[in-house]
Amino acid sequence: MAIVKSKLLKKLHTSYPNFLKRDLEKMVDVILNEIKQALKRGDRVELRNFGVFYPNMQKARISRNPSTGEKVNTPKKTTINWKMSKELLKKLNNER
């Protein structure tokens, strides 16, 4: 099951009932927007005890269409990679 933004906002509102829902939504939007902008600039984003997001540039290459065997030019592109923190890995594996 994936967590969506609306469920995240509901959990935040139940954890912090003194905050208005619209203020919580603005905070989440600001955080997500800052992460997007940092990755767009080519910076890495580290969230302690969670993991690191970092952009990775893939070179332009000639690939092959698997159904026809035809050669296709694939342009260079930026992908986002994520590396899990050791703390999160231990929590997922029920280690202390």
C-alpha positions as CSV (number, residue, x, y, z in Angstrom):
1,M,0.0,0.0,0.0
2,A,1.4,3.4,-1.0
3,I,1.0,6.5,1.1
4,V,-0.5,9.4,-0.7
5,K,-0.4,13.0,0.2
6,S,-4.0,13.1,1.5
7,K,-3.3,10.2,3.9
8,L,-0.1,11.9,5.1
9,L,-1.9,15.1,5.8
10,K,-4.6,13.2,7.8
11,K,-1.9,11.5,9.9
12,L,-0.2,14.8,10.5
13,H,-3.5,16.4,11.5
14,T,-4.2,13.7,14.0
15,S,-0.7,13.9,15.4
16,Y,-0.8,17.7,15.5
17,P,-4.4,18.8,16.1
18,N,-3.4,22.4,17.0
19,F,-2.3,23.1,13.4
20,L,-4.9,23.9,10.8
21,K,-5.2,21.5,7.9
22,R,-4.4,24.2,5.3
23,D,-1.2,25.1,7.3
24,L,-0.1,21.5,7.3
25,E,-0.8,21.2,3.6
26,K,1.3,24.3,2.9
27,M,4.2,22.9,5.0
28,V,4.1,19.6,3.1
29,D,4.0,21.5,-0.2
30,V,7.0,23.7,0.7
31,I,9.0,20.6,1.8
32,L,8.2,18.7,-1.3
33,N,8.9,21.7,-3.6
34,E,12.3,22.3,-1.9
35,I,13.2,18.7,-2.5
36,K,12.2,19.0,-6.2
37,Q,14.1,22.2,-6.7
38,A,17.3,20.8,-5.1
39,L,17.2,17.7,-7.3
40,K,16.5,19.9,-10.3
41,R,19.7,21.9,-9.5
42,G,21.7,18.7,-9.3
43,D,22.0,18.7,-5.5
44,R,21.6,15.7,-3.3
45,V,18.9,15.6,-0.6
46,E,19.6,13.8,2.6
47,L,16.8,13.0,5.1
48,R,18.5,11.8,8.2
49,N,17.5,8.3,9.3
50,F,15.5,7.8,6.0
51,G,17.9,8.1,3.0
52,V,19.5,10.1,0.3
53,F,18.0,11.2,-3.0
54,Y,20.5,12.2,-5.7
55,P,20.3,12.9,-9.4
56,N,22.1,10.7,-11.9
57,M,22.9,11.7,-15.5
58,Q,22.5,8.9,-18.0
59,K,24.5,9.4,-21.2
60,A,22.9,9.4,-24.7
61,R,23.2,6.0,-26.3
62,I,21.9,3.8,-29.1
63,S,19.5,1.3,-27.8
64,R,17.4,-1.4,-29.4
65,N,13.6,-1.8,-29.7
66,P,13.1,-5.3,-28.3
67,S,10.0,-6.0,-30.4
68,T,11.4,-5.0,-33.8
69,G,15.1,-5.1,-33.2
70,E,15.4,-1.6,-34.7
71,K,18.1,0.7,-33.4
72,V,16.8,3.8,-31.5
73,N,18.7,6.9,-30.4
74,T,18.1,7.4,-26.6
75,P,18.9,11.0,-25.5
76,K,20.7,11.8,-22.3
77,K,18.4,12.1,-19.3
78,T,18.5,12.7,-15.6
79,T,17.1,10.0,-13.2
80,I,16.7,10.1,-9.5
81,N,18.3,7.5,-7.3
82,W,17.6,6.8,-3.7
83,K,19.8,5.1,-1.1
84,M,18.3,3.9,2.1
85,S,19.9,4.8,5.4
86,K,21.4,2.2,7.7
87,E,18.9,3.0,10.4
88,L,15.9,2.5,8.1
89,L,17.3,-0.7,6.9
90,K,17.7,-2.0,10.4
91,K,14.1,-1.0,11.2
92,L,12.7,-2.7,8.2
93,N,14.6,-5.9,9.1
94,N,13.5,-5.7,12.8
95,E,17.1,-5.3,14.0
96,R,18.1,-3.1,16.9
